[in-house]
Amino acid sequence: QNARELDPDSPEAALELGELLCKADRSKAALDITESLSTISRLDKARMLLISGWAKRQLGELDTAEKLLLEATKLDPKSARALFELGKVYQAKQQNDKAMQTYHKALTIIFD
């Protein structure tokens, strides 16, 4: 938060804070950050979508989370975290085959 206060226009500080907030299960705070963020690069946009999808999943908004995470994986197909979160969405929706395939993709990226 200190880095964000020093440079409120820094996407890197905002994205780091957003991920930390999701890890701490503070979804609404993470969404506040992503909604106010104007990203520049394709990878920053993918990360912003990841954080938004992750937070929406935590809030139980599974359809919205799925849409955001699918968009994130299109922009950054090597994002293991986005694939992992997408797998959690599928698992929550009881789409176990899709969940297993998505988790497998995430593990392949991690261990490749």
N, C-alpha and C positions, 0 to 999 in steps of 0.2 A: 504494500500500500504506500510505503514511503516513496518508492521509485515512481509510482503512478502520480503521487502528489508533486514530485519534482518535475516530471514530464508527463502531463496529462494527455498529450497527443501521441505518446509512444504506444504503438500497437503491441510491441513485445511485452512491456510491463503489464498492460491490460490483459493480454492473453495468458501470461503466467499467473496473474492474480485470479483470472477466471477459472483456470484449471485447479488451482489450490482451493478455491471456494467449492468447486464440484467435489473434490476429494474430501472436503470437510462437510459435505452434504448441505451446503448453503446455496441451494439452487437458485433461489430468487435473487440473491446478491450477484451470482454469476450471470444471470440473465440481464440484470441491470447494466453490467459492464459490457456485455456483447451488444446490447441494444444501442449503447451510446458510442460504439466503436466504429470508426470509418477505416476500413482496411485498405491496403494498397496492393499487396501481392496476392497471387493465387493461393499460395500456401498459408498466408495469414487469413484469408477468407475461409479456407478449409478448416483451419484451427478454430476460427470463430464459430463456424457451423458445428464443429465437433462439440465445443463447449455448450452451445445452445441445445444441441440434441441430447447431450449428456444430462444437462439440467432438466430438460423437458421429460426425459425418462425417469429421473428421480422424482419428478412431480406427478408421475403417472399419466402424462400426456403422450401415450405410446405412438399414436399415428403421426403426430407432429414430430416426435423424436425420430421416428423411422425416416420420414421425409428429409429432415435436416441431416441425419447421419449418412443417408444414401448420397446426398449432394456433396457432403464432405469427402466421402470416399471416391467420388468421381473426380473431384479436384485434386485429391491426394490419395491415390490408390495404395500407397505404402504406409498409411497411417494405421498402425496396429491398434491404437487406442480407439479410433473411430470404428474399426471393425469389431473390436471387443464390445463396445457400447451397443453397436447394432445387434450383435449376438444376444446381448442381455435383453434388448427390445423383443427380438424374436422369441426368446425363452419366455418372457413375461406374457407374450401373446400365444403361448403354447404351440409355436411353430418350430418344433424341436429339430426337424431336419434342416431348416434354414439356419437355426441357431448353431447347430454342429458345424455346418459348412462355413459359416462366418467365423466361428471360433478357430476353425482349422486354418482359414486364410490368415487370421491374426497371428497364430502361432508360427505359421510358415514364414511370415515376415520377420518375426522376432528371432527365430532360430536360423534363418537363412544366412 
